[in-house]
Amino acid sequence: NKDGSYTGFIKVQLKLVRPVSVPPAKKPPCARDRRGSANSQQVKRRTSFYLPKDASKHLHLSSRTPASEVIQALLRKFTVLDNPRKFALFQRTEQEGQVCQKKLSDEEEPLKLRLLAGPCEKSLSFVLKENETGEVNWDAFSMPELQNFLRILQREEEEHMRQIVQRYTRCRQQMQEALTERPPG
């Protein structure tokens, strides 16, 4: 190109462990929906499923396309609704049988990296994985997902409290039994 950039293809392998959210399958409208019932409301729905293991996708992109846009393009191709910040692009290298993976920053340009590495795919390939930062990025979750997490935490807290109360009740009963069995003095 006149601006010094160039275009080409990169192959990205998907190694996702968790399910992804996609739009639900389109259903043909029922007669009631076609009449435009006053009670019919548009409900946003999602379907979660696991992408096939070791699925891969070729992307045509510019040498100036950053990793963050590559992630967005991949999610669009698979119609994934999840927040792109839930995912990260990794550069995978293999030398002398040893495999190394490095998370790319949002600004790194995968096509440039691929061309600099040479033609051998073992010298450099790309993998899309969940973004494991060690911290939970709560902004990346939808409101229903966050509400579900809160319900799960509430149940876990209630169960934990029930176990503690049960343990202390048992301990108190054992102490009272020991006191009644001992003669005073």
N, C-alpha and C positions, 0 to 999 in steps of 0.2 A: 504494500500500500504506500501511498505518497507520504504518509506520516511516519513511515519507518516500521509500522507494525506488520504482522503477517498472521495468516490464519492456518489452522490445522486441526487435527483430531487428537484427542486424548481418550484413553479407555479408563473408566473408573469402575472398580469392583466394589460392590455393596456388601459390607460385613456388618449387618445390623442384628443385634441380639433381641431387642425389644420390638413389639408390634408398632406399626405406624397407622396413623389415621388417614382415611381416604373418604371421599364423598360416597354416600350410599348409592347403590345401583338405581338407575332411573326406573320408576314403575309407570306403566301407562295410567293416565288419570282415570279415576272411576267416574261414573255418571254423576255422582253427587258433586265431585270437584268441578266438573265441567259446567254445572249449573251455577257455580259461584256461590255456594252456601255461605251465609253470613257467619256461621260458626267455623268455617275452614280457616285455619291459620297456617302460615308458613312456619314450620319448625325446622331449625337447623339440626341436621343429624350427621353423625360421623360413623364410619365403620372402621374397626381396628382389625388389622391382620398382619401376619408376618410376611415380609417379602421373601421370595425364594432364596435359599442359601446360595451364596457365591454368584448372585445375579451381577451382570456387568452392563455398562452402557457406554457407547462411544458418543462423545460430544464434539461438535465442530465449534471452535471458538477462536478468539483473537489472542495474540500474544500479550495483549493488555488486559485480558479478562482476569480479575482477581479470584482467589479461591472462594470467597463469599458468594460471588455470582455463579460459580460452578456448582456450589451446593444448591442454590436456588433453582438453577436449571435442571439439575437432577431430580429435585423434588417435584418440579412441574411435570417432567417427563413421566414420572410414576404417579402423578396426581396426589401427592402426599400433602395433607393439610397442616401437618405439624409445623411449628415454628422452626425456621432454618437454624436458629441458634442452638437447637437441640442436637445438631449434627456438626461434625468436623471432617475436614479433608486431610488425609494423612498421605505422606510420601513414603513409599515402601521401597527399600533397597535390599539387595541380596548380594553379598560378596563372600566367596569361599564357603558357601553353605550357611552363612550366618545372615539372618533376616533382621533388619532394623526398620522401625517405623518412627516417623517424626511428624508431629502435628503441624500443618501449615498455618501460618498466620492468615488473617482475612485478606491481607493485601498481596500476598505472594501470588505469582503468576504461573500456574501449572504448565501451560504450553511452553513457556520459556525454559522451565526446569526440565521438561521432558526432552526438548531438543538439545539442550546442553549435555544431557546424560548419554546421548547417542542412541543408536537404533535398538539395542538390546533391552527388552522389557524387564529382564531381571535386574538391570542396573538401576532402573527407576520405574515404578508404577504408582498408581493412586488408588486409595481405598477410602470409601465413605463409611464412617462409624459414628456411634453415638458420641456426643461431646462429653467426655469425662473430665470435668474440671476439679473434681473432689468436692466442690460445693454445688448445691442444688440451685439452678437458675430458675427461680419461681416465676419470673416474667415470661418464660418460654411456655408455660402451661396455660390452657384455656380455663375459663371460670368453672365449667363442670368438672374438669380434672382436679382443680384446686379444692372444690367443695367435696369431692370424693376422698381426697387425701385427708381433709379435716374429719370426715366421718370415720375413716379408718383409724386415725389417731385417737378420736374420742372412744371408739370401741376398745382399742388397745389400752388406753388409760383406765377405763372402767374395769377391764379384766385384771389389770395389774393391781388396782386398788382392792378388788375383791379378793385376790390372792393374799395380799398383805393383811387385810382384816381377818381372813380365815386363819392365817398363820398365828397372828396374835391371839385370836380366840382360842385356838388349840393350846398355845403356850399358857394362857391364863387358866384354862381348865386343868392342865397338868399341875400347875402351881397350887391351885385350890385343892386338888386331890392329895398332893403331897402334904399340905397343911392339915387336912382332916385325918390323914393316916398317922401323923406324928402325935405323940402325947405332949401336952403342954409342959414347958419347963426346960 
